[in-house]
Amino acid sequence: MTINRFADISNWQPATKSWLQALKNEYNVKSTCVMITQNIGFFSPTAIAQCYYSYQVFGSFSCYHFFKGNGTAEAHNFLNALQNKIHADKSTVVMIDAETENIPNLTAHINNFIDVVYNAGYHHIYVYSMGSMFNYRSDGIQTGKLHHGAKPWIASIGRGNSWDNRPTGVKVWQYTWTGNVQGHSVDLDYDSIGELSKGINEKPKKATYWQKGKLFEAKSMLSTYSDLHLKSKRAPRFGAKSCFYADVVKDGKITRLKTHLGYVSANTNFSHRVK
């Protein structure tokens, strides 16, 4: 079993490549879990840069939300940031930080959050809190009832920095809040599963192209080109949800859509076939 160290960071830590490189050098950290949102409307002002530079330094990052108790609404805030600001793909590992105490039926509220995130396609989900919050009280986190196989990530401080001192059965463990890099404190964690410290290595799905059809709807902004090979871009574009007529034409082993504005990609990720 391989044990790797990673760090969870928020807007309290620097959003620079040099600081993350120093973090890597000082503690042999393999990746970061970045707080991107909190509550219903907060988006961390450092999140975009921290995710971007984490990917440059470590080759991966994960994202988390600091939970206040409103599962569904907070999940939508998190998803909006994840998809439209961070632009994180569906292999991204995600976490809900549920340190909030005295919320009746806390597990149910957490499951509402998990359901929204899972149904949006993010399937690698963790639930973080201090050890005393897991299983022990009716308003705690009942790990056996978490939806979609969400995994616990437990904070238990004061045991030392050796993996052998972890709480029994724990696979992801935050062991200190007092790491220090260039004068900035940082949380440090161990990961024996490998998802938070390495990311998810999923083989990309093979692209598919429309083989027939006459009327299509753009899923997002769709560029047009004057040539079949999509080398010379034109100014006109099809807006998201706009419909257009096209002929499916061959370009070697794949196809293109020939429209009245020019050629567009026939990749099925970019459009729906209406008829």
Secondary structure, DSSP 8 states (H G I E B T S, - for coil): ---EEEEEE-TTS---HHHHHHHHHHH-EEEEEEEEEETTTEE-TTHHHHHHHHHHHHS--EEEEE--S-HHHHHHHHHHHHHHTS---TT--EEEE----S-TTHHHHHHHHHHHHHHTT---EEEEEEGGGBSSSTTSB-GGG-GGG-EEEEE--SS-S-GGGS-TT-SEEEEEEEEEETTEEEEEEEESSSHHHH----------B--S-SEEEESS-EEEESSTTS-SEEEEEE-TT-EEE-EEEEETTEEEEEETTEEEE-BTTTEEE--
